[in-house]
Amino acid sequence: MQTDYKELIRSAFQARKRAYTPYSRFQVGAALLAKNGTVYQGCNIENASYPATNCAERTAFYKAVSEGVREFQAIAIVGGSVLYPKTAEENQCTDLCSPCGICRQVMREFCPGDFEIVLARSQEDYEVHTLEELLPLSFGPENLKKQGGE
């Protein structure tokens, strides 16, 4: 599917500004597009107890699911270290920020293999991947359905 992702990427950059990253200074923003057209933003939120940290992608998914939405079209992800001093171009990242394994598995819970994941450096510089490309041979909800009506 050919889509113009500029607004979705812009929304991810807005979310990134709200990231709480006092330890790593690695800020990530995500903008999740539901099939109904609603965009759910998420940012990463760190915690002094590192395992309690939550990624931007999961934040966006959990916000949507907590509001009853479970059908999604795409997600845009932007992220990187905050530079000192901050660069003049705030809405650009030097590298692509790919979702971690846990986030990929959360996406798999709610999305089919052709779900689009947009990794962006800016609104003009991005790549689109499918969930299947980033999580091949995945384990999903259908693997836990009982066989034979048991």
C-alpha positions as CSV (number, residue, x, y, z in Angstrom):
1,M,0.0,0.0,0.0
2,Q,1.4,3.4,-1.0
3,T,0.7,5.9,1.7
4,D,1.9,9.4,2.5
5,Y,3.4,9.0,5.9
6,K,4.5,12.6,6.5
7,E,1.7,13.5,9.0
8,L,2.2,10.2,10.9
9,I,5.9,10.8,11.1
10,R,5.3,14.4,12.3
11,S,3.0,13.0,15.0
12,A,5.8,10.6,16.1
13,F,8.2,13.5,16.4
14,Q,5.7,15.4,18.5
15,A,5.4,12.4,20.8
16,R,9.2,12.1,21.0
17,K,9.3,15.5,22.6
18,R,7.4,14.1,25.6
19,A,9.8,11.2,26.2
20,Y,11.0,10.8,29.8
21,T,14.6,9.6,29.5
22,P,16.7,10.9,32.3
23,Y,19.0,7.9,32.3
24,S,19.7,6.9,28.7
25,R,18.8,10.3,27.0
26,F,17.6,8.1,24.1
27,Q,14.2,9.6,23.2
28,V,11.7,7.7,21.1
29,G,8.3,8.7,19.7
30,A,5.7,6.6,18.0
31,A,2.4,7.4,16.2
32,L,0.1,4.5,15.7
33,L,-2.6,4.8,13.0
34,A,-5.7,2.8,13.7
35,K,-7.9,1.6,10.8
36,N,-10.6,4.1,12.0
37,G,-8.2,6.9,11.2
38,T,-7.3,7.8,14.9
39,V,-3.6,8.3,15.7
40,Y,-2.3,7.2,19.1
41,Q,1.0,8.7,20.2
42,G,3.4,7.1,22.5
43,C,6.8,8.0,23.9
44,N,9.3,6.0,25.9
45,I,9.1,6.3,29.7
46,E,12.2,5.3,31.7
47,N,12.3,4.3,35.3
48,A,15.2,4.0,37.8
49,S,14.2,0.4,38.0
50,Y,15.1,-0.3,34.3
51,P,12.8,-3.3,33.8
52,A,9.8,-1.0,34.6
53,T,10.7,1.2,31.5
54,N,8.1,1.2,28.7
55,C,8.9,1.7,25.0
56,A,7.1,4.3,22.8
57,E,5.5,1.7,20.6
58,R,4.0,-0.2,23.4
59,T,2.8,3.0,25.0
60,A,0.9,3.8,21.8
61,F,-0.6,0.3,21.5
62,Y,-1.6,0.2,25.1
63,K,-3.3,3.6,24.9
64,A,-5.3,2.5,21.8
65,V,-6.2,-0.9,23.2
66,S,-7.3,0.7,26.6
67,E,-9.7,2.8,24.6
68,G,-11.2,-0.3,22.8
69,V,-9.3,0.0,19.5
70,R,-7.8,-3.2,18.2
71,E,-7.4,-2.8,14.4
72,F,-4.3,-0.9,13.1
73,Q,-2.9,0.1,9.8
74,A,0.6,1.5,10.5
75,I,3.0,2.9,13.0
76,A,5.8,5.5,12.6
77,I,8.8,5.3,14.9
78,V,11.5,8.0,15.4
79,G,14.2,8.1,18.0
80,G,17.8,8.7,19.0
81,S,20.0,10.2,21.6
82,V,19.5,13.7,22.6
83,L,22.6,15.6,21.5
84,Y,24.4,18.3,23.6
85,P,23.9,21.0,22.6
86,K,20.7,20.2,20.8
87,T,20.9,20.3,17.1
88,A,19.1,23.1,15.3
89,E,17.0,20.6,13.4
90,E,14.9,19.1,16.2
91,N,12.7,17.1,13.9
92,Q,15.4,14.9,12.5
93,C,17.2,11.8,13.7
94,T,20.6,10.6,12.5
95,D,19.7,6.9,12.5
96,L,16.6,4.8,12.0
97,C,15.1,3.5,15.3
98,S,13.8,0.0,14.9
99,P,11.4,-1.5,17.5
100,C,12.8,-3.9,20.1
101,G,11.7,-7.5,20.2
102,I,9.1,-7.0,22.9
103,C,7.4,-4.2,20.9
104,R,7.5,-6.4,17.8
105,Q,5.7,-9.2,19.7
106,V,3.1,-6.7,21.0
107,M,2.5,-5.6,17.4
108,R,2.1,-9.2,16.4
109,E,-0.6,-9.7,19.0
110,F,-2.8,-7.1,17.3
111,C,-1.6,-6.9,13.7
112,P,-1.2,-9.1,10.6
113,G,2.1,-9.7,8.9
114,D,1.4,-6.9,6.4
115,F,1.1,-4.2,9.1
116,E,3.4,-1.3,8.1
117,I,6.2,-0.1,10.3
118,V,7.6,3.3,9.2
119,L,11.2,4.0,10.5
120,A,12.0,7.6,10.0
121,R,14.9,10.1,10.3
122,S,12.7,12.9,9.1
123,Q,9.4,13.4,7.2
124,E,11.3,13.0,3.9
125,D,13.8,10.3,4.9
126,Y,12.1,7.0,6.0
127,E,11.8,3.3,5.3
128,V,8.6,1.2,5.4
129,H,8.8,-2.4,6.5
130,T,6.1,-5.0,7.2
131,L,5.8,-6.7,10.5
132,E,6.5,-10.0,8.8
133,E,9.9,-8.6,7.6
134,L,10.8,-7.5,11.1
135,L,9.4,-10.6,12.9
136,P,9.6,-13.7,10.6
137,L,8.3,-17.0,11.8
138,S,6.4,-15.3,14.6
139,F,4.3,-16.7,17.4
140,G,0.9,-15.2,17.6
141,P,-2.6,-15.6,19.1
142,E,-3.6,-18.3,16.6
143,N,-0.8,-20.5,18.1
144,L,-2.7,-20.7,21.4
145,K,-6.1,-21.6,20.0
146,K,-7.3,-25.0,21.1
147,Q,-7.3,-27.6,18.5
148,G,-10.3,-29.7,17.8
149,G,-12.7,-27.7,20.0
150,E,-11.0,-29.0,23.2
